[in-house]
Structures are given as structure tokens and as C-alpha cells.
Amino acid sequence: MTDHLESPAPRRGFSVRPDGFVIGSTATALRESGAGLLLAGGPLVFTLCEIVAAGRRVVLPIDAAKAWAQENGHASDLAAALIRINAARKPFAGLAFDRPRLMGVVNVTPDSFSDGGDFADAKTAIDHGFALREAGADILDIGGESTRPRSDAVPVEEELRRVIPVVKALARAGALVSIDTRRAVVMREALAAGAAIVNDVTALTGDPDSLATVATAKADVVLMHMQGEPKHMQENPIYADAPRDIRDYFVDRLAACAMAGIPPARIAIDPGIGFGKNDGHNIELIRNLAVFHELGVAIMLGVSRKSFIGRLSRKEPAKQRLSGSLAAGLAGFDRGAQILRVHDVAETRQAMAIWQALAGGVSSKP
């Protein structure tokens, strides 16, 4: 397969979800025989394609899928999709995807659902950021406005007061810093203070200046999907087919980014678990996460401590959802997620080390 940037951009109305994932020596054999292809450069190999086109859905081995596409007038669509799915992702903000990456959460807020008030002052937040980095976080995500369900907006001046000292201190110490904001002025100030990544829950739609801000700064960006606004997003979220509706949303956002001068190599996407989704939507998104590989960009998954875990379990509060967070996060790795956004970095890093060994990331030879 050639580089995914050489293939036509994904389009609405035709989607390919890789499936039938295998690892280890079996994966190598299937790949060598042509029955399997690397998923985004590895270590997973996929052997099946689920194609949804013109109201039809088929699940077929790769060669049979190519034959079906040829017979139904979709040969070029499938060929382009397979190029994007197969191609290794470019480094994101300088991070190579030779292994999954962890984004550690630093909420400089008094009211976040997961750790409300624990790190609300700058010194505590900075110390927490250093601790997460020491525990194995590759990226530190600094946020000064809670976007939990039913939350109100924070004045921009207050958001800046909260985050800029933290961004500056951590970036000066050499940390790779992401700014979690939906406001262009906060993006600009944080990038000037040393942040390298913008993580926007509105996918650069919440502020008319956001696209130009990210493009001009040549920053990397995480585009997240959210249906509605935080204050009302959980009241009645509706989708025809959540994974593919959101996949099509990202097709449009990637096109908008390209027009603004933000190339795919500088973009990761996040389906936004819990942001305008009910429990059924969340599970379907995790189960079908691989549909987003067809976009040809890195995938970030944020499931850490989220409320759906408690609702599906025994109604545990946020800080007692570590086990569920690990289970959902590892399910993301099993579907090729490149970045996991987490609160509990040390514990997730340990679980990830075992996953890597099983997936073939660690040699068994002495």
C-alpha cells in the first residue's frame, strides 16, 4: 500500500470498517499471504472489511470485498479506503506511533466531573502534570473549562487565568502540552505559552477564528465530536447510525481543515464518548471504533472515568471507575486507537505494557 495522502479523501455515503483483527505470528502469516493488511501501520492486522454503501452492508474477507466492490461500482472507493486504513500514521506533534500514546488529563477547574477541584490552583495543577509525566504520560492536556454534561460556560478571562501559568510551566520543563479549549483566544495564548496541540471538543467549530488560529500556528489538533452544547447535550441525543454519522461528520471537518491549511498529518480525531451520546451510542462507538481508520488520521479515545462506566456497573462515582476505564481503553487499543486520554496514567501504562507484549510489541527473545 502507498502513503494515505496519495489517495482521494474519504467521502460520505461509502464507509469501510476493518475487522477480523489478529496479532503475532498469525498476523504475519496472513499478511504475507495477502489475506491480511496492517491496520494503520501495525501491530494489528485486519482480514475483513465491513462496507456500507447505498444502503447495503456487507462483511467480507479482503479479496472478496474487492471483488464485491468491483461488481458494484465501488472499486476505486474501496482501493482508496484500504490505502488510508493500511498506511502508517505520521508522527503527531513529534510523537511516533510505534506504540500507543497516553494523554494525561490536568483539569485546572473546580467542577470537572472526574476530579472537581483537586487541581484547581496553578501550583497543584503543575505538580500534578509533572507527576503524570513521570508516570508515563506522553502528552499533558490542560483544561480550564469543564465541559461535563449540564455545565455552564466559563468567562474567557477566567479560563486564561487558570490555564496559561500551567501551560507555561509544563512546556518550559519540556513536556508536550495540549490545550483543551474551544476558544480561539485561549488557543492563541496557550500556543504562545508553549502548547503544541489544540484539543477542541467542538472540532474547531465553536469559535469562528479557531480554524485560522490552528492553521497559522501550524499546531497539531484533536477534533472531537459533540452533539449539541455541554449544558443540554445529554437530554435526547439522536443518531441514525452513531459510528457512521460521526464518521461522516469528520469527513466534513477534515475537508474544512484541509481548506484552511491544516493537513491530515497534524490531525487526530476523537469520537467524543459521552458528549451528546447515550450508553448505547457509547458502546456502539467503542465497538465500531475501527470505522474511523478509513479517515486516514490518528484516533484518540477518551473513556477514562466516564459516567457510562458507572451506569453499566454498580453506579460507582468517578474516582472508582479505574477498572472500567482500563477495560474500555484496552478495547480501544484492540481496535487500533493510537492515543488514549486518561486520568490514571500509571495504572493505564501498566495495562498498556501487557497489551503491547501480547500484540507483539515486546520480543520474547532474551
Secondary structure, DSSP 8 states (H G I E B T S, - for coil): ---GGGS----TTEEEEEE--B-HHHHHHHHHHTS-EESTTSS-EE-EEEEEETTEEEEEEHHHHHHHHHHTT-HHHHHHHHHHHHS----BTTB--SS-EEEEEEE--S--TTTTTTT-SHHHHHHHHHHHHHHT-SEEEEESS--STT-----HHHHHHHHHHHHHHHHHTT--EEEE-S-HHHHHHHHHTT--EEEETTTT-SSTTHHHHHHHHT-EEEEE--SS-TTTTTS----SSHHHHHHHHHHHHHHHHHHHT--GGGEEEE--TTSS--HHHHHHHHHTGGGGGGG-SEEEEE-TT-HHHHHHTT---GGG-HHHHHHHHHHHHHTT-SEEEES-HHHHHHHHHHHHHHHT-S----
